[in-house]
Amino acid sequence: MKKIIIVMLILCAAALAFYGVKSYRENAIYNQPGFAHGNGRLEATEVAIASKLSGRLDEVYVKEGDYVKKGDKLAQMQLNVLKAELAQAQAQYAQALAQKAQSEAQVGVKQSQLTAAEATMKQKESSFDGAKKRFARAKELKSKNAISIQMYENDETYFLTSQAEFSAASAEVMQAQAALKAAEAEVLAAAANIQSAKARIDRVQADIDDSLLVSPLEGRIQYRIAEPGEVLNAGGRVLNLVDLTDVYMTFFLPERIAGKVKIGAPARIVLDAIPDTPIPATISFVSGVAQFTPKTVETKIERQKLMFRIKAKIAPELLKKYIDYVKTGLPGEAWVQINPEAKWPEFLKLKSERKSEK
């Protein structure tokens, strides 16, 4: 019995010693002057690939997990209705062109009519001037009784007739001018109809182009939200795309430490999956408002303290270099250099830094 008790005491002592050594090592690791750290997960900017117009999804060209480049085809909406609208708009455009050509021809006709009316008016004006002078001489001769009444009345009749003909010719000129302006207005209206039809063609063509959903950036397809045959509303989501060139880790620091963190400060990310490979990063965001830390990140006691959200962003150049290995959601820690003169501890040094020291 005593032997069993002694063995149990030895095992307890060994366990306590192991726990103490482990706690000491962990405290030694996490107690790094000039640095601060927090827990988090790798995140990335997510983009929703959605339909611009309501309609039926015709085809999806990618699967979940596929890597796509900017401009790659992702999905296609049905085009039956849009193609019919495009044909109608093109017909209206052709009709507007024909209407404009016809209106321009009418302008030529009205211009010719105006020219003829102006020539007639000049002719009538000349006759009227001659009749007026002749009637003036007849009036003078009549006052002197040097002309017969018959001749005087003839000259007066000729004068009045010429005057009426000149007035009628002037009215025809004004009428021809109005007709010409009306024809020119029809040309302008036809030109406006052409622009309207062309604008409608461009709009329908833009809708047709937007019905082909393409990737706006380099990334990986995270989810297929809709499948071919489904009818979507305007703005209905088809795919969820993750931008693998904008990857960061969000972590939280208490206010006494967060106030020392600078935008652009160097940082290192240590993932649980690869603890021996620190990833260089840069502080890209420090929240200006304190908040409670999410339950999934800190302990209950620490959640009661106000914390500040901070982002450590990985350089896009590094992400592109290892694009096939980038995965979001991986847990880990983010370390930030608060004191610029502090040297990175051994477990946070990059491979290039370790090689240079050898």
Contacts in CASP RR format, 6 or more apart in sequence:
PFRMAT RR
TARGET T0000
AUTHOR 0000-0000-0000
METHOD contacts of the structure
MODEL  1
MKKIIIVMLILCAAALAFYGVKSYRENAIYNQPGFAHGNGRLEATEVAIA
SKLSGRLDEVYVKEGDYVKKGDKLAQMQLNVLKAELAQAQAQYAQALAQK
AQSEAQVGVKQSQLTAAEATMKQKESSFDGAKKRFARAKELKSKNAISIQ
MYENDETYFLTSQAEFSAASAEVMQAQAALKAAEAEVLAAAANIQSAKAR
IDRVQADIDDSLLVSPLEGRIQYRIAEPGEVLNAGGRVLNLVDLTDVYMT
FFLPERIAGKVKIGAPARIVLDAIPDTPIPATISFVSGVAQFTPKTVETK
IERQKLMFRIKAKIAPELLKKYIDYVKTGLPGEAWVQINPEAKWPEFLKL
KSERKSEK
29 345 0 8 1.000
29 347 0 8 1.000
30 37 0 8 1.000
32 335 0 8 1.000
32 342 0 8 1.000
32 345 0 8 1.000
33 339 0 8 1.000
33 342 0 8 1.000
34 337 0 8 1.000
34 338 0 8 1.000
34 339 0 8 1.000
34 342 0 8 1.000
35 335 0 8 1.000
35 336 0 8 1.000
35 337 0 8 1.000
35 338 0 8 1.000
35 339 0 8 1.000
35 342 0 8 1.000
35 344 0 8 1.000
35 345 0 8 1.000
35 348 0 8 1.000
36 253 0 8 1.000
36 257 0 8 1.000
36 260 0 8 1.000
36 261 0 8 1.000
36 335 0 8 1.000
36 336 0 8 1.000
36 338 0 8 1.000
37 251 0 8 1.000
37 333 0 8 1.000
37 334 0 8 1.000
37 335 0 8 1.000
37 336 0 8 1.000
38 251 0 8 1.000
38 252 0 8 1.000
38 253 0 8 1.000
38 297 0 8 1.000
38 333 0 8 1.000
38 334 0 8 1.000
38 335 0 8 1.000
39 251 0 8 1.000
39 297 0 8 1.000
39 298 0 8 1.000
39 331 0 8 1.000
39 332 0 8 1.000
39 333 0 8 1.000
40 249 0 8 1.000
40 250 0 8 1.000
40 251 0 8 1.000
40 297 0 8 1.000
40 331 0 8 1.000
40 332 0 8 1.000
40 333 0 8 1.000
40 334 0 8 1.000
41 249 0 8 1.000
41 250 0 8 1.000
41 328 0 8 1.000
41 329 0 8 1.000
41 330 0 8 1.000
41 331 0 8 1.000
41 332 0 8 1.000
42 247 0 8 1.000
42 248 0 8 1.000
42 249 0 8 1.000
42 269 0 8 1.000
42 271 0 8 1.000
42 327 0 8 1.000
42 328 0 8 1.000
42 329 0 8 1.000
42 330 0 8 1.000
42 332 0 8 1.000
43 247 0 8 1.000
43 248 0 8 1.000
43 249 0 8 1.000
43 250 0 8 1.000
43 328 0 8 1.000
43 329 0 8 1.000
44 242 0 8 1.000
44 243 0 8 1.000
44 244 0 8 1.000
44 246 0 8 1.000
44 247 0 8 1.000
44 248 0 8 1.000
44 326 0 8 1.000
44 328 0 8 1.000
45 242 0 8 1.000
45 243 0 8 1.000
45 246 0 8 1.000
46 222 0 8 1.000
46 240 0 8 1.000
46 241 0 8 1.000
46 242 0 8 1.000
46 243 0 8 1.000
47 216 0 8 1.000
47 217 0 8 1.000
47 240 0 8 1.000
47 241 0 8 1.000
47 242 0 8 1.000
47 243 0 8 1.000
48 237 0 8 1.000
48 239 0 8 1.000
48 240 0 8 1.000
48 241 0 8 1.000
49 74 0 8 1.000
49 75 0 8 1.000
49 213 0 8 1.000
49 215 0 8 1.000
49 237 0 8 1.000
49 238 0 8 1.000
49 239 0 8 1.000
49 240 0 8 1.000
49 241 0 8 1.000
50 235 0 8 1.000
50 236 0 8 1.000
50 237 0 8 1.000
50 238 0 8 1.000
51 57 0 8 1.000
51 77 0 8 1.000
51 211 0 8 1.000
51 213 0 8 1.000
51 232 0 8 1.000
51 234 0 8 1.000
51 235 0 8 1.000
51 236 0 8 1.000
51 238 0 8 1.000
52 207 0 8 1.000
52 210 0 8 1.000
52 211 0 8 1.000
52 234 0 8 1.000
52 235 0 8 1.000
53 77 0 8 1.000
53 207 0 8 1.000
53 210 0 8 1.000
53 211 0 8 1.000
53 234 0 8 1.000
54 231 0 8 1.000
54 232 0 8 1.000
54 233 0 8 1.000
54 234 0 8 1.000
55 77 0 8 1.000
55 78 0 8 1.000
55 231 0 8 1.000
55 232 0 8 1.000
56 77 0 8 1.000
56 78 0 8 1.000
56 229 0 8 1.000
56 230 0 8 1.000
56 231 0 8 1.000
56 232 0 8 1.000
57 75 0 8 1.000
57 76 0 8 1.000
57 77 0 8 1.000
57 78 0 8 1.000
57 226 0 8 1.000
57 227 0 8 1.000
57 228 0 8 1.000
57 229 0 8 1.000
57 230 0 8 1.000
57 231 0 8 1.000
57 232 0 8 1.000
57 238 0 8 1.000
58 75 0 8 1.000
58 76 0 8 1.000
58 77 0 8 1.000
58 78 0 8 1.000
58 79 0 8 1.000
58 228 0 8 1.000
58 229 0 8 1.000
59 75 0 8 1.000
59 76 0 8 1.000
59 228 0 8 1.000
60 74 0 8 1.000
60 75 0 8 1.000
60 224 0 8 1.000
60 226 0 8 1.000
60 227 0 8 1.000
60 228 0 8 1.000
60 238 0 8 1.000
60 239 0 8 1.000
61 73 0 8 1.000
61 74 0 8 1.000
61 75 0 8 1.000
61 76 0 8 1.000
62 68 0 8 1.000
62 72 0 8 1.000
62 74 0 8 1.000
62 75 0 8 1.000
62 221 0 8 1.000
62 224 0 8 1.000
62 239 0 8 1.000
63 221 0 8 1.000
63 224 0 8 1.000
64 221 0 8 1.000
64 222 0 8 1.000
64 223 0 8 1.000
64 224 0 8 1.000
65 220 0 8 1.000
65 221 0 8 1.000
65 222 0 8 1.000
66 220 0 8 1.000
66 221 0 8 1.000
67 218 0 8 1.000
67 219 0 8 1.000
67 220 0 8 1.000
67 221 0 8 1.000
67 244 0 8 1.000
67 323 0 8 1.000
67 324 0 8 1.000
68 74 0 8 1.000
68 215 0 8 1.000
68 218 0 8 1.000
68 219 0 8 1.000
68 220 0 8 1.000
68 221 0 8 1.000
68 241 0 8 1.000
69 215 0 8 1.000
69 218 0 8 1.000
69 219 0 8 1.000
70 215 0 8 1.000
70 216 0 8 1.000
70 217 0 8 1.000
70 218 0 8 1.000
71 214 0 8 1.000
71 215 0 8 1.000
71 216 0 8 1.000
72 214 0 8 1.000
72 215 0 8 1.000
73 212 0 8 1.000
73 213 0 8 1.000
73 214 0 8 1.000
74 213 0 8 1.000
74 214 0 8 1.000
74 215 0 8 1.000
74 221 0 8 1.000
74 238 0 8 1.000
74 239 0 8 1.000
75 212 0 8 1.000
75 213 0 8 1.000
75 238 0 8 1.000
75 239 0 8 1.000
76 211 0 8 1.000
76 212 0 8 1.000
76 213 0 8 1.000
77 211 0 8 1.000
77 212 0 8 1.000
77 213 0 8 1.000
77 232 0 8 1.000
78 211 0 8 1.000
79 208 0 8 1.000
79 211 0 8 1.000
82 204 0 8 1.000
82 207 0 8 1.000
82 208 0 8 1.000
82 211 0 8 1.000
83 208 0 8 1.000
85 204 0 8 1.000
86 201 0 8 1.000
86 204 0 8 1.000
86 205 0 8 1.000
86 208 0 8 1.000
89 197 0 8 1.000
89 200 0 8 1.000
89 201 0 8 1.000
89 204 0 8 1.000
90 201 0 8 1.000
92 193 0 8 1.000
92 197 0 8 1.000
92 200 0 8 1.000
93 194 0 8 1.000
93 197 0 8 1.000
93 198 0 8 1.000
93 200 0 8 1.000
93 201 0 8 1.000
95 197 0 8 1.000
96 190 0 8 1.000
96 193 0 8 1.000
96 194 0 8 1.000
96 196 0 8 1.000
96 197 0 8 1.000
97 194 0 8 1.000
99 190 0 8 1.000
99 193 0 8 1.000
100 187 0 8 1.000
100 190 0 8 1.000
100 191 0 8 1.000
100 193 0 8 1.000
100 194 0 8 1.000
102 190 0 8 1.000
103 183 0 8 1.000
103 186 0 8 1.000
103 187 0 8 1.000
103 189 0 8 1.000
103 190 0 8 1.000
104 187 0 8 1.000
106 183 0 8 1.000
106 186 0 8 1.000
107 180 0 8 1.000
107 183 0 8 1.000
107 184 0 8 1.000
107 187 0 8 1.000
108 183 0 8 1.000
109 183 0 8 1.000
110 176 0 8 1.000
110 179 0 8 1.000
110 180 0 8 1.000
110 182 0 8 1.000
110 183 0 8 1.000
111 180 0 8 1.000
113 176 0 8 1.000
113 179 0 8 1.000
113 180 0 8 1.000
114 173 0 8 1.000
114 176 0 8 1.000
114 177 0 8 1.000
114 179 0 8 1.000
114 180 0 8 1.000
116 176 0 8 1.000
117 169 0 8 1.000
117 172 0 8 1.000
117 173 0 8 1.000
117 175 0 8 1.000
117 176 0 8 1.000
118 173 0 8 1.000
118 176 0 8 1.000
120 169 0 8 1.000
120 172 0 8 1.000
121 166 0 8 1.000
121 169 0 8 1.000
121 170 0 8 1.000
121 172 0 8 1.000
121 173 0 8 1.000
123 169 0 8 1.000
124 162 0 8 1.000
124 165 0 8 1.000
124 166 0 8 1.000
124 168 0 8 1.000
124 169 0 8 1.000
125 166 0 8 1.000
125 169 0 8 1.000
127 162 0 8 1.000
127 165 0 8 1.000
127 166 0 8 1.000
128 159 0 8 1.000
128 162 0 8 1.000
128 163 0 8 1.000
128 165 0 8 1.000
128 166 0 8 1.000
130 162 0 8 1.000
131 155 0 8 1.000
131 158 0 8 1.000
131 159 0 8 1.000
131 161 0 8 1.000
131 162 0 8 1.000
131 163 0 8 1.000
132 159 0 8 1.000
132 162 0 8 1.000
132 163 0 8 1.000
134 155 0 8 1.000
134 158 0 8 1.000
134 159 0 8 1.000
135 155 0 8 1.000
135 156 0 8 1.000
135 158 0 8 1.000
135 159 0 8 1.000
137 155 0 8 1.000
138 147 0 8 1.000
138 151 0 8 1.000
138 152 0 8 1.000
138 155 0 8 1.000
138 156 0 8 1.000
139 152 0 8 1.000
141 147 0 8 1.000
141 152 0 8 1.000
142 149 0 8 1.000
142 152 0 8 1.000
213 238 0 8 1.000
213 239 0 8 1.000
215 241 0 8 1.000
216 241 0 8 1.000
217 241 0 8 1.000
217 243 0 8 1.000
217 245 0 8 1.000
218 243 0 8 1.000
218 244 0 8 1.000
218 245 0 8 1.000
218 320 0 8 1.000
218 323 0 8 1.000
219 241 0 8 1.000
219 242 0 8 1.000
219 243 0 8 1.000
219 244 0 8 1.000
219 245 0 8 1.000
220 241 0 8 1.000
220 242 0 8 1.000
220 244 0 8 1.000
220 326 0 8 1.000
221 239 0 8 1.000
221 240 0 8 1.000
221 241 0 8 1.000
221 242 0 8 1.000
222 240 0 8 1.000
222 241 0 8 1.000
222 242 0 8 1.000
223 239 0 8 1.000
223 240 0 8 1.000
224 238 0 8 1.000
224 239 0 8 1.000
225 237 0 8 1.000
225 238 0 8 1.000
225 239 0 8 1.000
225 240 0 8 1.000
226 232 0 8 1.000
226 236 0 8 1.000
226 237 0 8 1.000
226 238 0 8 1.000
226 239 0 8 1.000
232 238 0 8 1.000
242 328 0 8 1.000
244 319 0 8 1.000
244 323 0 8 1.000
244 326 0 8 1.000
245 316 0 8 1.000
245 319 0 8 1.000
245 320 0 8 1.000
246 313 0 8 1.000
246 316 0 8 1.000
247 313 0 8 1.000
247 314 0 8 1.000
247 319 0 8 1.000
247 326 0 8 1.000
247 328 0 8 1.000
248 281 0 8 1.000
248 284 0 8 1.000
248 311 0 8 1.000
248 312 0 8 1.000
248 313 0 8 1.000
248 314 0 8 1.000
249 269 0 8 1.000
249 281 0 8 1.000
249 311 0 8 1.000
249 312 0 8 1.000
249 332 0 8 1.000
249 334 0 8 1.000
250 309 0 8 1.000
250 310 0 8 1.000
250 311 0 8 1.000
251 297 0 8 1.000
251 309 0 8 1.000
251 310 0 8 1.000
251 312 0 8 1.000
251 333 0 8 1.000
251 334 0 8 1.000
252 293 0 8 1.000
252 294 0 8 1.000
252 297 0 8 1.000
252 298 0 8 1.000
252 307 0 8 1.000
252 308 0 8 1.000
252 309 0 8 1.000
252 310 0 8 1.000
253 261 0 8 1.000
253 307 0 8 1.000
253 308 0 8 1.000
253 310 0 8 1.000
253 336 0 8 1.000
254 302 0 8 1.000
254 305 0 8 1.000
254 306 0 8 1.000
254 307 0 8 1.000
254 308 0 8 1.000
255 290 0 8 1.000
255 306 0 8 1.000
255 307 0 8 1.000
255 308 0 8 1.000
257 338 0 8 1.000
258 286 0 8 1.000
258 287 0 8 1.000
258 307 0 8 1.000
258 308 0 8 1.000
258 310 0 8 1.000
259 286 0 8 1.000
259 308 0 8 1.000
260 338 0 8 1.000
261 283 0 8 1.000
261 286 0 8 1.000
261 310 0 8 1.000
261 336 0 8 1.000
261 338 0 8 1.000
262 283 0 8 1.000
263 283 0 8 1.000
263 284 0 8 1.000
263 285 0 8 1.000
263 286 0 8 1.000
264 282 0 8 1.000
264 283 0 8 1.000
264 284 0 8 1.000
265 282 0 8 1.000
265 283 0 8 1.000
265 336 0 8 1.000
265 337 0 8 1.000
265 338 0 8 1.000
266 280 0 8 1.000
266 281 0 8 1.000
266 282 0 8 1.000
266 283 0 8 1.000
266 336 0 8 1.000
266 337 0 8 1.000
267 280 0 8 1.000
267 281 0 8 1.000
267 282 0 8 1.000
267 283 0 8 1.000
267 312 0 8 1.000
267 334 0 8 1.000
267 335 0 8 1.000
267 336 0 8 1.000
267 337 0 8 1.000
268 278 0 8 1.000
268 279 0 8 1.000
268 280 0 8 1.000
268 281 0 8 1.000
268 334 0 8 1.000
268 335 0 8 1.000
268 344 0 8 1.000
268 348 0 8 1.000
268 350 0 8 1.000
269 278 0 8 1.000
269 279 0 8 1.000
269 281 0 8 1.000
269 312 0 8 1.000
269 314 0 8 1.000
269 332 0 8 1.000
269 333 0 8 1.000
269 334 0 8 1.000
269 335 0 8 1.000
270 278 0 8 1.000
270 279 0 8 1.000
270 332 0 8 1.000
270 333 0 8 1.000
270 334 0 8 1.000
270 335 0 8 1.000
270 347 0 8 1.000
270 348 0 8 1.000
271 277 0 8 1.000
271 279 0 8 1.000
271 330 0 8 1.000
271 331 0 8 1.000
271 332 0 8 1.000
272 330 0 8 1.000
272 331 0 8 1.000
272 332 0 8 1.000
273 330 0 8 1.000
276 347 0 8 1.000
277 351 0 8 1.000
278 335 0 8 1.000
278 347 0 8 1.000
278 348 0 8 1.000
278 349 0 8 1.000
278 350 0 8 1.000
279 314 0 8 1.000
279 318 0 8 1.000
280 314 0 8 1.000
280 315 0 8 1.000
280 318 0 8 1.000
280 350 0 8 1.000
281 312 0 8 1.000
281 313 0 8 1.000
281 314 0 8 1.000
281 315 0 8 1.000
281 334 0 8 1.000
282 312 0 8 1.000
282 313 0 8 1.000
282 315 0 8 1.000
283 310 0 8 1.000
283 311 0 8 1.000
283 312 0 8 1.000
283 313 0 8 1.000
283 336 0 8 1.000
284 311 0 8 1.000
284 312 0 8 1.000
284 313 0 8 1.000
285 309 0 8 1.000
285 310 0 8 1.000
285 311 0 8 1.000
285 313 0 8 1.000
286 308 0 8 1.000
286 309 0 8 1.000
286 310 0 8 1.000
286 311 0 8 1.000
287 308 0 8 1.000
287 309 0 8 1.000
287 310 0 8 1.000
288 308 0 8 1.000
290 306 0 8 1.000
290 307 0 8 1.000
290 308 0 8 1.000
291 306 0 8 1.000
291 307 0 8 1.000
291 308 0 8 1.000
291 309 0 8 1.000
292 303 0 8 1.000
292 306 0 8 1.000
292 307 0 8 1.000
293 302 0 8 1.000
293 303 0 8 1.000
293 305 0 8 1.000
293 307 0 8 1.000
295 303 0 8 1.000
298 307 0 8 1.000
310 334 0 8 1.000
310 336 0 8 1.000
312 334 0 8 1.000
312 336 0 8 1.000
319 326 0 8 1.000
335 348 0 8 1.000
337 344 0 8 1.000
344 353 0 8 1.000
END
